[in-house]
Amino acid sequence: MAYDGKLLQRGMRCLIDNLGIIETEKFIAMFTQEQIPDYTEWQRDYFDSMTSEEFRASLEEFIRQHPDEENFIKERA
């Protein structure tokens, strides 16, 4: 459970840093008001539109920006 709290804090920080407080609130409201009815379908559509090269580049960029999480990612691959 402690990890869930840390993940929530990091997720909120990521949203606020990238969207700002107002846009973060709007983004969260989309999910709570079911304006995005199926997150899994939305995510599948998002990743299906990426080429394997784009996905790999995105993953490599994430790992570069989060070196402390590299082992966590590799353990689940």
PEURLIN-V356898 format. One line per field, one symbol per residue. phi: phi as a letter, one per 30 degrees, with the letter a starting at -180 (. if undefined). psi: psi as a letter, one per 30 degrees, with the letter a starting at -180 (. if undefined). Layout:
phi = ???
psi = ???
This chain:
phi = .ddedddddddddddddccidddddddddeddchdcdbeddddddddddcdddddddddddddddbddcedddddcd
psi = eeeeeeeeeeeeeeeeeffleeeeeeeeeeefghfjejeeeeeeeeeffkleeeeeeeeeeeeefiffgeeeeeff.
